[in-house]
Amino acid sequence: MELHCLIVDDSRRFLQAACRLLELQGVRVVGVANTGSEAGALVSALRPDVALVDIGLGAESGFDVADRLDGVPVIMISARDADDLVHLVEASRAIGFLSKSGLSGPAIRELLSAHRGT
């Protein structure tokens, strides 16, 4: 089954690199957003299987954006180390966290599988 993904990040360079990487690993990136409002509109329009949301979105908190993305599992992403963020991620509605350096199709699938209990 093809996995459809939305990426929310304010770095154009990261978005381009992540899209290329994930597409090569069988994850179809159906949309990218730079802001929470863009992300909300795209979730409604595209109905992705998962949203990857950067914790730091310029003036916005990625956690606040994640709270507004109803109907889609959210994985928080960041260039920061997971140890610095574990409590924040656990307290959020996100199903997990991936560092940007550890982002991969298999890692996304593993978090989704654990979330769904399969």
C-alpha angles and dihedrals in degrees: 000000000000114000116223116209138187118202121205114193136130095221113092091194092054092046092054094047094044093049092052093046096047094044089054088053096052099264113128110217101211096179148356129212134189098197140035093250091053089048093051092051092048094048089054094046101038104029096211122197091233140006122216108207125190112229092223112049101169106262092000130077113235088216091059090049091049090053090058096049099090120182098027131084111244127212114193117223132191143158086232122094118271091233090065092052108033096106093046092050092047091052092051131077090252117120092219150321135261126186112231089241090054096046112130142142093251092050091052091048091049093054092046092048092051090048093051092044094237 
